Structures are given as C-alpha cells and as structure tokens.
Amino acid sequence: MVKRQVPKPAEIFELMKFKKFEFNGRKRRLDSALTIEDLRHIAKRRTPAAAFDYTDGAAEGEISMNRSVQVFQDIEFHPSILNDVSTVDTTVQIHGGSSALPFGIAPTGFTRLMQTEGEIAGSSAAGAAGIPFTLSTLGTTSIEDVKAANPHGRNWFQLYVMRKREISYGLVERAQAAGFDSLFFTVDTPVAGARLRDSRNGFSIPPQLSPKVVLNAIPRPWWWWDFLTTPKLEFGSLTETGGTVGELLNNAMDPSIDFDDLATIRSMWKGKFSVKGVQTVEDAKRLADLGVDSIVLSNHGGRQLDRAPVPFELLPDVAREVGKDMEIIVDTGIRNGADIVASMALGADFTLIGRAYLYGLMAGGRQGVDRTIAILKDQVERTMKLLQVGTVAELNPSHVTQLRRFTRAERGQIAQAGRDQP
C-alpha cells in the first residue's frame, strides 16, 4: 500500500514554480521560438503576405527550394563515443579571417521591405556574434551605412554585374574603400527566375496589388507604421546611380556576362574573391584552375532555375575534386544547426543563411536576428557534442550518411539511353 499524506504547500511549490510573466511582447514571442520554423511562424503572422512570400517563396513550382530543405532531413549522423566534449570550439577560418561560428549571413535584396531595420539589424547582429555579414547589390542599406553599423566586424559584398558596367565597377570601388574584405561575384542570374508567389501577390515594380493582398496587410498596423514612418524603400547602394527602382532591377540582370567580366572585376578587387552560384563539378574545377579564393555552391535559394541541383548533394563531389585548391561555401535550405554541421562534415569550409536570418528579422528586428543566431549556435554546439567532436575541424565524412530518395543517373547515361531508342 502507498502511504498517503495531506499535501504540504511548501513541498508542492518546490516542485512546481510558475514562470515569470514577460511584459515585453517582442521578447516574449522571441523567447518562445525554439527553432527557425518557430521564427517563420511568428514572421508569417506579423508580415503582410506579399512581403512574407517574397522571402518564403521561390521559383515556379518551388521544387529546388523544397528539395534543398528536404535533403538535410535525409541524413544520418554517426556519433563517436567516450570523447570529452565538455566544451566545443565552433570557430572556423574563412577567407583569411576568423568566424566564431561556421556560418554567416547571406546577401538578400529588398531587406527593409520585410522589416524596417533591414541590413542594419543583420550586420550589427552578425558583428556582435563574431560572424560575417554579406550585403547584396540590391540591399536597401548602403555600403557605407552597413560599415557604420558593423565597424569592427567582417563585411562581405555580393555583386551583380549590371548591364551598365560602370555601376558595378563603382560598387566594387566603394566596397573596397569601406573595408569590405570579400567580394562575391554572382553567376546564376542572367535573367530573373519566375517567382509565381510574387506575381500572384502583385509584387512587381510598380506594385499591382489585388484586394486580397491589401486586406491581408490591413490587420498588421505595426508593419505599416514602420513602413510609412521610416525612409523610403530603395536600393541603398544604387541611389546615386540614377534610374527608378524598376530600371535598376532590370539592369541588375544581364544575360551577356561572361568570364571576361569575371576577369575584369577580379582585377579590380584586392581582397578575397568568391564566385557565387556554382552548380556543377565541372564549373568548380574550372574556377579552381583560375585560382579564385572560394566558390559558393548555391541554387540562389531555389529562386532562379527550378529543378536546379541541390548544393548539399553536390558538396561531396566538389569537395573531393577541388577542396584542396579553394574554399567551399554552401547555402540554400539551411534551417537547423545540424544542417550546418553536416555540411562541414562533408567538406564545406563555411555556410551561409538567408531565409533563416530573414525569418528572425521579420519576427523581431535586430532582436529577432540575434535569436536566429542564438538558435543555430545552440543547435551547432549540441550536435557537435552529441557527435562527440570538440572542434569543427574534427568533423569528416564518416560522421554523415546522405540517404537517397532518388537514384541520380549520370547525364551521359541519359543521353545515350535517348540515342538507343528505336
């Protein structure tokens, strides 16, 4: 028989303590977010559909984006045992400098549309965390203002080679003068991808808003207040170059760029030079032969060519072919610190986060970006400890198996099969 007694209040309250109520609404909702997906849900509630879908969406059927997320879920980890991991070191070296974590913030356009603090929030949060921040050519804060917001941190610049080449040359000179230490030459945007969510929402230049989109935005007065009471939305580094937002956006995509443009821009830049948007092993090898400092395996977040290769799947082959010759950075699909750890294990030297950062920004401005970084940092450290590795350098392919949903046929085999048909 279990002996029973009258409950003693003192003993009950030892075991049950009420959580202290947080009166700051922003802090309360951010503290409740335990994953990047939690931040995404908060962002969706607080942001009008047109702005949220611009961030959350991708090209056409969004197949590339969804595959890029799914592939990280289709991995299996293989932990070691009996290693002392009371502390782990997440520091990595990239582009000749240090990063406190094996990820940085990717370049994003129209950032102040999502939340008015925009790149100022992203760059200052990155600086505080000791990780790099990348400013887009189509960013909504200028090169100089990003430098002012992150004066002692590492700032990188992503370059579109525009139809008017002198605009791009001027941006290279300004980024260099501002002390940005790396340039990302982007090669996957000869034309804009077909982003159907944006078309359906009337997200165009100029906007073509439907009644449905307007009604969706009305219940979000905080977003409208920020949007209407802060400086107008424009491309921060392009305001002095002339032209409307629409004209500048059209100029940013140029199907004529080639290796001569790469050589010209590279000759102008004195810091580390990276090529962003590489999607084949062959192109990675060619760029290694040219001696670039790094490549970014990226399908542009699935926002350009739908059904493009998944960067994480390309990674092992690229690392095997060129990993000793240049640094390899991976983006697209990262939603968890475990995704970052898996990438580093399979040969990446660094990773970049785009949507994950923007979800935090939409959920809570600078504090939301801080929360994104904190969530990923915690996940990276916990995954490393559970794998029982003490440093990022200890990660290697034996720690990860990529599980395959589909069997990829080689392109040559497909072509030969077509020729063999009667």
Beta strands, then each sheet from edge to edge (+ up, - down):
strand 1: 75-77
strand 2: 92-94
strand 3: 97-99
strand 4: 103-105
strand 5: 133-136
strand 6: 155-159
strand 7: 182-186
strand 8: 272-278
strand 9: 294-297
strand 10: 327-330
strand 11: 350-353
strand 12: 400-402
sheet 1: 1+ 12-
sheet 2: 2+ 3-
sheet 3: 4+ 11+ 10+ 9+ 8+ 7+ 6+ 5+
end
